[in-house]
Amino acid sequence: MSSILCVIPARGGSKGVPRKNLLDVGGKPLIVWTIEQALAVHDLDVLVSTDDEEIADVARRAGARVPWLRPAELAQDTTPTEPVVRHAIDQVTSERSRPDAVMLLQATSPVRHDGTLARAVREFSESGVDSMVGVVPQAPFIWQATEPPTAAYDVNARPRRQDLTTTTLRYRETGSVYVTRTQVYEEVDNRLGGRIGLFVMDEDEGVDIDTQLDVALAEKFLGSSSPHA
C-alpha cells in the first residue's frame, strides 16, 4: 500500500464528557495519544479533522497536520463519520494526491499498544482486503431481550471459558481503528465495504472513553501499555 491517509476526527462539541478530545488523560490531552501513536507509523500522513481552533492548535503542536478547519455543517451532533472522511480525502487529493487508503482513528479510544497501528497497516497490505475493522475478543455469552430472551450460544452445550477458541469467540468492534481503500469510500460511502477483514486487538485496547470511569480505566492501561506479543 503506497499511500495511506490517517484521519483523526475531533469535533469540538461533546455531550457526554465536555471538551473530551482535550481532556487530560494520563498527563496529556486525549487526542495527543492517538496522534503520537499514528506518527510512530512510517510514512503515514497524519491529519486531524476538526472544527475547533483549540483542538487544531493542540494537534499541530503534537505533530499532526491540520491544514484547514472542518466546515460547520460537518461538525454537528448528527454528522456521520463518513462525510468527514470523504471531505478529508477530497481536500488532500486537491492539495497533494489521492491516497490509496485511509486509516480512520478514533481519538476517544486512546489505548493502543506500541506497534499496533504498524501491524494494522501490515496486515491490511498483506491480506489484500478492501477494508479492515479493529475488534477485540468477546465471549459468546450474549443475550437479546426478545420475547422470550434468546442467547447467542447454545444454552444446552454451554462452553467453558477455557475452551473458547477463535471459532467460538465473538468479536466486538471497538471503533478504534479502520483501514479502508479510498475506492470503498468513493463507491459505497462507508468505512466498511468490499472484502472485509478483522484486525484483532488485545482486550485492553477496546476502551472507549464515554464516562469518567472510562477515563480512569484508560489511564490504568496507558500506564502499563506494552507491545503486542
C-alpha positions in Angstrom: 0.0 0.0 0.0 1.9 3.1 -1.2 -0.2 6.0 0.2 -2.3 5.9 3.4 -4.0 9.0 4.8 -4.7 8.8 8.6 -7.7 10.8 9.5 -8.4 11.5 13.2 -11.8 13.2 13.6 -12.0 15.6 16.6 -15.1 17.7 16.9 -15.1 20.5 19.5 -18.5 19.6 20.9 -19.1 16.6 23.2 -22.3 15.9 25.3 -21.1 13.0 27.5 -17.7 14.4 28.6 -17.4 18.2 27.7 -14.3 19.0 25.6 -13.5 15.3 25.6 -10.8 15.5 22.9 -8.8 17.9 25.1 -9.4 16.1 28.4 -6.3 15.4 30.4 -5.7 11.7 30.3 -2.6 10.3 31.8 -0.8 13.7 31.7 -1.6 14.8 28.1 -4.7 15.8 26.1 -6.7 12.8 25.0 -6.2 13.4 21.3 -2.5 13.5 21.6 -2.3 9.8 22.5 -3.8 8.9 19.1 -1.7 11.5 17.2 1.6 10.2 18.7 0.6 6.6 18.0 -0.1 7.4 14.4 3.1 9.4 13.9 5.1 6.4 15.0 4.0 4.6 11.8 6.4 5.1 8.9 5.1 7.2 6.0 1.6 7.7 7.4 0.1 11.1 6.5 -1.5 12.0 9.9 -4.3 14.6 9.6 -6.7 15.8 12.3 -10.2 16.9 11.0 -11.7 19.4 13.5 -13.9 22.4 13.6 -12.2 23.7 16.8 -9.3 26.2 16.9 -8.0 25.0 20.2 -8.1 21.3 19.2 -6.3 22.3 15.9 -3.6 24.1 17.9 -3.0 21.1 20.2 -3.0 18.7 17.3 -0.4 20.8 15.3 1.8 21.1 18.4 1.7 17.3 18.7 2.9 16.9 15.1 -0.3 16.3 13.2 -1.3 18.2 10.1 -4.4 20.5 10.4 -4.4 22.3 7.0 -8.0 23.5 7.4 -10.9 23.6 9.8 -13.8 21.3 9.1 -16.9 23.1 7.9 -19.6 23.6 10.5 -22.1 21.5 8.5 -19.8 18.5 9.0 -19.4 19.1 12.8 -23.0 18.6 14.0 -24.1 16.2 16.7 -25.8 14.2 14.0 -23.0 14.2 11.4 -21.8 10.7 10.5 -18.1 10.0 10.2 -18.1 9.0 6.5 -18.8 12.5 5.1 -16.0 13.8 7.3 -13.6 11.3 5.9 -14.8 12.0 2.3 -14.1 15.7 2.9 -10.6 14.9 4.1 -10.0 12.7 1.1 -11.2 15.5 -1.3 -9.0 18.1 0.4 -5.9 16.0 0.4 -6.4 14.9 -3.2 -6.7 18.6 -4.3 -3.6 19.7 -2.3 -1.4 16.6 -2.8 -2.6 13.5 -4.4 -5.4 10.9 -4.0 -4.5 8.5 -1.1 -4.7 4.7 -1.8 -6.3 4.1 1.5 -7.5 5.7 4.7 -6.7 4.8 8.3 -9.5 6.1 10.5 -8.6 6.5 14.1 -11.0 7.4 17.0 -9.3 9.7 19.5 -11.6 8.5 22.2 -10.0 5.1 22.0 -6.5 6.0 23.2 -5.3 2.6 24.3 -3.2 1.1 21.5 -0.1 -0.9 22.2 3.3 0.0 20.7 3.3 -1.4 17.2 -0.5 -1.9 16.9 -1.1 0.6 14.1 2.0 -0.5 12.2 0.7 -4.1 12.5 -2.7 -2.9 11.1 -1.0 -1.3 8.1 1.0 -4.5 7.5 -2.0 -6.9 7.9 -4.1 -4.7 5.6 -1.5 -4.7 2.9 -0.7 -8.4 3.2 -4.3 -9.6 3.4 -5.5 -7.8 0.3 -8.8 -7.0 1.9 -10.7 -3.8 0.9 -11.5 -2.7 4.4 -10.5 -3.8 7.9 -12.1 -3.2 11.2 -10.5 -3.2 14.7 -12.1 -5.8 17.1 -11.4 -7.3 20.5 -12.3 -10.8 21.5 -15.5 -11.3 23.4 -17.0 -14.5 24.9 -20.3 -15.6 23.3 -22.4 -15.3 26.4 -24.6 -12.6 24.9 -28.4 -12.3 25.3 -31.0 -10.4 23.3 -34.0 -9.0 25.2 -36.5 -10.6 22.8 -39.7 -12.4 24.0 -38.6 -15.0 25.0 -35.0 -13.9 25.5 -32.5 -15.5 23.0 -28.9 -16.4 23.6 -26.0 -16.1 21.1 -24.8 -19.5 22.2 -26.2 -23.0 22.7 -27.5 -23.0 26.3 -27.7 -26.8 26.1 -24.0 -27.1 25.3 -22.6 -24.2 27.3 -18.8 -23.8 26.6 -16.3 -23.4 29.3 -14.3 -20.1 29.1 -11.0 -22.1 29.0 -12.3 -24.0 26.0 -13.2 -21.0 23.9 -11.3 -20.8 20.6 -11.1 -18.4 17.7 -14.1 -20.1 16.1 -16.3 -19.9 19.2 -15.3 -16.4 20.3 -17.2 -13.4 19.2 -15.5 -10.1 18.3 -16.6 -6.6 19.3 -16.0 -3.7 17.0 -14.0 -1.2 19.0 -14.3 1.9 16.8 -10.6 2.4 17.5 -9.1 1.7 14.0 -10.4 1.1 10.5 -8.3 0.8 7.3 -10.2 1.2 4.1 -9.3 1.5 0.4 -10.2 5.0 -0.8 -12.3 3.4 -3.6 -14.7 1.9 -1.0 -15.5 5.4 0.4 -16.0 6.6 -3.2 -18.2 3.7 -4.2 -20.3 3.0 -1.1 -19.6 5.9 1.2 -18.8 3.6 4.1 -15.7 2.8 6.1 -16.5 -0.9 5.6 -17.1 -2.4 2.2 -15.9 -4.9 -0.3 -13.9 -7.8 1.3 -13.8 -7.0 5.0 -11.1 -8.3 7.3 -10.9 -8.4 11.1 -8.0 -6.7 12.9 -7.8 -8.4 16.3 -6.6 -6.2 19.1 -5.8 -7.0 22.7 -8.7 -6.8 25.1 -7.4 -3.7 26.9 -7.3 -1.8 23.5 -11.0 -1.8 23.4 -11.5 1.0 25.9 -13.7 3.8 24.6 -14.0 7.0 26.6 -17.6 8.0 27.3 -17.6 8.4 31.0 -15.2 9.4 33.8 -14.9 5.7 34.7 -13.6 5.0 31.2 -11.0 7.8 31.7 -9.7 6.0 34.9 -9.6 2.7 33.0 -7.8 4.2 30.1 -5.2 5.8 32.3 -4.6 2.5 34.0 -4.0 0.7 30.7 -2.0 3.5 29.2 0.3 3.5 32.2 1.1 -0.2 31.7 0.8 -0.5 27.9 3.1 -3.0 26.3 3.9 -4.1 22.7 1.6 -6.6 21.1 3.1 -10.1 21.5 
